[in-house]
Amino acid sequence: SLLDETPRIPANSKSGTLFHTFWSTARRGLDQPPVIGALAGWLVMSTPFLAKLWTEGACQWLGEAIKTVGGAAIPINMAVLGINLSMTFSSGNTANNEAGCTTDRKLLVFVTLGKLVVMPTIGLLSVWILRLLFSLDPSIAMVMSLVCCTPTA
């Protein structure tokens, strides 16, 4: 029967290809500063002695400073992403002008209105209807409303 047969690896396939692909992808990410910082933080905070040293001990001031700087990482990354996107689509970009790319302002206005006005309105109406039909907990309705109204990255 089919269930009794063991699966066979084709003769022309490389053994370990999946592992090799996974490892090469993981290795590329390990040299990124955010990954190094996250791994170092995980290592420090998973060791009880070091965690206590950084949260209550002599290094508490340094831990608080790192936490404060780390809290600004995502807003800074979003600002850099926005700047890069605006430079890509700006009318003064010579690479886009040479390629014949122009950004239609009317399209940008409609996309912005759709994303920031129409979609949150549909989401809030959906949450309101769900709350009426299923008597949702107010905190769940609040979270759903927040998700509907938060712009994507």
N, C-alpha and C positions, 0 to 999 in steps of 0.2 A: 504494500500500500504506500501511498505518498507520505504518510506520517512517519513511517519507519525508516525512510531513507534520510541520510544525513546530507545537508547541503554541501555541495562541492564548489571549491573556488576554481574558476576557469584558469587554465594553464597560462594564458597570456596576461593575467592580471598581476599587479605588484602587490605583495602582501605588505600590509602596513601603510597603504596609500592614504587611508582615512586618517590614521594617526599622524602621518607626515603632514597632511594638509592642515589638520587641527593645530599641530605644534608650530608650523611655520606661521600660521595666522596669529596664534597666541604670542609667539616670540616677537612679532612686529609691534604688538601693543604694549609689551612689557617695558620698552624703552621710553614710553611717553611719561612726562613728569606727573600728570594727574594719577596715572596708574601706580607709579612708584610711590607717590604720597599716600594713596589709598592703602596700598599694601603695607607701607611702613606704619600707618596709623592703626591698621587692623592688627599688625604684629604687636605693637606697643599696648594697645587697649585690650588685647586678649591675654596678656601676661599680667596677673594680678598685682605683682610688685610694681611693675612699670606703670600700670594704669593708676594705681594709688599715688605714685610719685607725680604723675602729670595732672591729676585732678585735685589732690589734696596736699601734696608734698611741696618740696622746694621748687619744683618746676611748674607750679600751678600758673604763675604769671606768664610763662612762655606758652603753656597750653592754651590759655585764654587768648593770647595774641594770635596764635596760629588759628584758633577757632574763628576769631574775628576776620582775619584775612581770608580764610577759607569760605566764609559766608559771602564774600564779595565775588567769588569765582564765577558763579553762574550768571549774575547780572553783567559782569564784564564780558563773559563769553557771548552773551546775547547782544551786547553793544557792538562787539567786534563783528559778529555775524551780520548784524544790520548794516554796519558800515561797508562790509565787503559786498553785500547784496546791492546797496545803493550805488556803489562804485561800478558794479557790473552793469546795472541798468540805467546809469545816468546818461544824459544826452551828450555830455562832454567826453565820454569814453571813446577814444579813437579806434580801439579794436572793434567796438560795436558799430561805429559809424562806417568803418571800412567794409565790414561784412554786410552792411545794409540793414542792420537791426535798429529798429526804433521802438520806443515804448509808447503805446497809445494812452494818453492821459485819461480818456473816457473809460477805457478798459480798467485802468488802475482805480478810478473812482468807483466803478461798479463792483469790482472785486473787494475793495475795502468796505464799501457799504454792505455787501453781502456777508462778509466775514464778521464785521463788527456790529451790525444792526439786525440784519435778517436772520442769520443763524442763531444768535442769542434769543431773539424773539420767539422763534420756533421752539428752541430748547426750553425756554421758560414756560411757554404755553403747554408743552408736553409734560413738564414736571407738574404744573398746576392741574392738568387733567388726570395724571396718574395719582396725584394726592387726593383728588376728589373721588376717584374710582376705588382706590385701594387703601385709603386712609393711612398714608405713609407717615412714618415718624418724622417730625419736623427737622431733625438733624440730617436725616437721609435726604430729604427734599432740599435742604440747604446745600449739601455737598453736590447733589445733582445739578442744582442751579449754578453753583460756582463752576463746575466743569463745563457747563454749556456756555458760560459767559467769558471763560478764560481763553484768550487767543492762543493759537498754537505757535510753536517755536518757528 
